[in-house]
Amino acid sequence: MLAIANNITTRNRRVSEALKLRPAESISQRVADRITKERTDFLQGLAGDCVKAGADILDINLQQQHDEPEIMKFAVETIQGAVDCQLCLSSNRADTLEAGLRACKRPPIVNYVSLSEEKLKGILPLVVRYKAEVILNLSNPTAISSTEDMLKSSAVLVGAANEAGISNKHICLDPGVLHVTSDVGQRHIKTLLELLPAFSEIFDPPIRTTSWINNVSAGAPRRLRPVINNTFLAMLAGVGLSSAFVDVLNKETMRTMRLIRILRDDAIYTDRDAELC
């Protein structure tokens, strides 16, 4: 299972501050240079910490704030200056994604494409043009869907991606996550446990899967969120999840990730992997 670091997100106040544009005319060049160095050092340090903690892929998430082409370009170029790993670009705008795609040294993952006509027409051609991978999102966050309905949605989305010229090996399905603190969320989780194994039966070649693990515990007390997240991660791994967006700086989460790999026989057991480190 691949760990996609969700730490470089504008949900985080310090990340948001580092990515915020400042009017050039309001400050001197010396101050501007100092601010740029501080922003660069922080982002590169965070990226390095994520890779050191075990991240396989780094997500750059501008979906909440600063969803602008120049911000994505700056973030991609800055992070690539510190680490050499695949990036995932999360944005709601096609022009922001294209700026990131142009800046990437190696093909990234584009997050995400939904059944929205705007997303299908605006983003799939970019994925093809830049030879990227894509995450297809199935879930309506305001309502629960049955396993059958989600399988139908997945078939439509994968079909649209295939028609655009994207092969199954470059596609990842995200069925979405609702909060476990609600009745709807608990029922949705049960659906996910049925859905993930079904993907392996309906798609040939197989489709990979992913999930935003931390979403499951939203609304729960902060002290309980890590144990909810890690239990959910282990449950989804047991039914075939391929990758997960996780807080890679959380030691408990990364221990869970290492043990999942061992128990799947994807890694050789060591005592160290079972330790918090």
Buried (B, 14 or more C-beta within 10 A) or exposed (E): BBBBBBBBBBEBEEBBBBBEEEEEEEEEEEEEEEBEEEBBEBBBEBBEBBBEBBBBBBBBBBBEBBBBBEBBBBBBBBBBEBBEBBBBBBBBBBEBBBBBBBBBEEBBBBBBBBBEEEBBEBBBBBBBEBEBBBBBBBBBEEEBBEBEBBBEBBEBBBEBBEEBEBEBEBBBBBBBBBBBBEEEBBEBBEBBEBBBEBBEEEBEEBBBBBBBBBBBBBEBEEEEBBEBBBBBBBBBBBBBBBBBBBBBBBBEBBBBBBBBBBEEEEEEEEEEBEEEE
